[in-house]
Amino acid sequence: MRYLVLALCLAAGAGAARAENGTDPDWPCVQRKQPHLSLGQMWSGPEPDEAARELARAPEIAALADRLEQRRLPLAEAEAEIAEFARDADNQKLTALMVAIFDRIEPHRAALIAGIARYGHKQVDLAQRIEDHRAKMEQMQKAETPDFDAIDAEEERLDWDMRIFQDRQQALTYVCETPVILEQRVFALARAIAAGLR
């Protein structure tokens, strides 16, 4: 019980700090909430024009981008594929490849951020429900003739909600790291592509 109260207090304190910074007070991650990335944050090469954006949809570039964005493809292998592609590619093709990769990863990352925000709201709601269970139990125990069966039933509901809350908190570290991993991959791929620019 003390663990849960401490977790709730820490979550509330972190939420207050985030609220002061102008971010979502229910955001459950240590990392600052950034719903969307821009290509300019990741890419130091030429600014993509319409021709490069059109080229990003070409079958050869689209297929390569599909492969490179997959996290199961080790970064060293992705970099080797980019270096191979860069041998015969001009700057426009390299820029188009960057656009194609970014256009695949950014929507996926944005959807993850939205999902994490919903996750955070559910945790806040669950924490409130736990507090409500505790308050109700205290009231029931103070009654002149306490209904111990009802108190036991309320305690079971409290225990169940606490278990769910704790399981979700333990999963939160992985959940919060996923957008960061995607950002790092985009940046690493962008650096590898930029190395082939002439």
N, C-alpha and C positions, 0 to 999 in steps of 0.2 A: 504493500500500500504506500509506504514511504517513497518507493521508487517511482510510482505513478505520480504522486503529488509533486515530487521533484521534477519529473519530466514535464508535467503540465506547467509548472512555474517557469522552467527554462523556455518552454515553447512560448509562453505568454510574454516573457521578457524579450525573447528574440523577435517576436511579432511586434512589440512596442518599438524596438529599435528600428525595425524595417519600416514601420509606419512613419517614424521621424525622418527617415531617408526618402520618403515619398514612394516607397514600393508597397506591394501587396502585403498587408499585415498577416495574412494567413499563409503566405508563401513558406513552405516547410524546409527549404534548403538553405544551407549556409551561403551558397553562391548567390550572388545578386540576380534577381529575375530580369532577364533580357529576352522578351518574347520573340524578337526577330533579329537576325544578323543582316548586315548589308554586304554585298560583294566587295565593296571598298575596304571593309575591315579586314578582309582575308587576302585580297589580291592587290599586289603592287605593280602589276603589269599594265598594258594598255587598257584604256576604258573601252568596254565592248560597244561596238556600234551595231546597227541593225543587221548588217551583213554577218557579223560574228554571231549574233543571236540566232540568225537563220541557219548558219552553218552548224551551230550547236545541236540542231535537230537532224543533221545528216546521219545516215545509218552507221557509218564507221565511227563517228565521234560519239553518237548516242550509245552504241554498244560498248565502247571503251569506258565511257562514264558510268554505265550500269555496272560494269565489273569493278572499277576503281572505288566506287562509293561503298561497296560491301565491306563491312568491318571484318568479316572472316578472311578477307584477302590481306595477308600481312603487308605492312607498310613498305618493307624492303622490296617485296614483289611488285607492289603498285608503283614504286619509284622506278624500278627497272622497266616496267611497261611504259611509263611516261617517257623515260629516256629513249626507249626504242621508237616511240611515236614521234618524239621531238627531232629525231635525225632527219626526217623528210618533211617536217611540218614547218610552215612559216608562222610568224607571230599571230596572224589572224586565226589560224587553226588551233594554236595553243590557247589563245584567248577563248575561242569557242569551246574548247575542252573544259576550261575552267568554268565557264558559264554553265555548261551541261552538268558538271559535277555539283556546283553550287545549287542549281535549280532542282537537283534531286535530294540533296541533304537538307537544305534549309526548310522545306515544308515538313519533312519528317521531324526535324528538331522542334519546329514550332508546334507541331501536334503533341510532341512529348511534353513541352513546357505547359501547354494547356491541360494535359492530363495530370501533370504534377500539381498544378494549381487546384484542380478538382480534388485530388488526393489530399492536399492540405486543408481544403474546406471541410472535407469529410472527417479529417482528424480533429479539427476544431469542434465540429458538431458532436463527435463521439466524446471528446473531453467534457463538453457541456453535459452530455447525457450521463456520464459517469458522476459528475458533480451532483446532478439531479438525483441519481440513485442514492448517493451518500446522504444528501439532505433528507430525502424521504425516509431512509432507514433511521436516521437520528430522530425524526418526528415520531415514527412508529414506536421506537424504543422508549420515548418519553411519555407515551400514553399511559393512563392509569392502569389499564389492563392490556398490556402488549399482546398483539396477535403474532406469536412466534412463528407460526407457519407462514404468514404473510411476510414477516421479516426475513425468514430463510429464503423464500422465493425471490425477494428483492435482492438479497445478497448473491444469489445465483446469477441473476441478471447483471449485477454489478461485476461479478467475477468474469463473466463471459465477455462483457464489453471491455474490461481491462485487458483480457487476454488478446482480444482483437487489436486494441490500441497498441499494445506492446509489440505484437507481431508486425504491425504496420510500421512502427517506429524503427524496428530492426531492419526492415527492407528499405527504409528511406535513404540510407547512405548510397546504396546501389542505384536507386531510382534517380537520385539527384546528380549522380556522376555521369549518367548517360548523355545528357546534352553537352556536358563538358568534353566527353570523349569524341562526340561528333564534331564539335568546334575544333578540337585538336587535329582531327583527321582532315577536315577541310583545309586548315592552315598548313599542315604538312604537305598535302597534295598541291596546294597553291604554290608553295615554295619549290617543290619538285618541278612543276610546270614552268614557273618563272625562270628556273635555272636553264631551261632550253631556249629562252628568248634570245633573239639575235639583235 
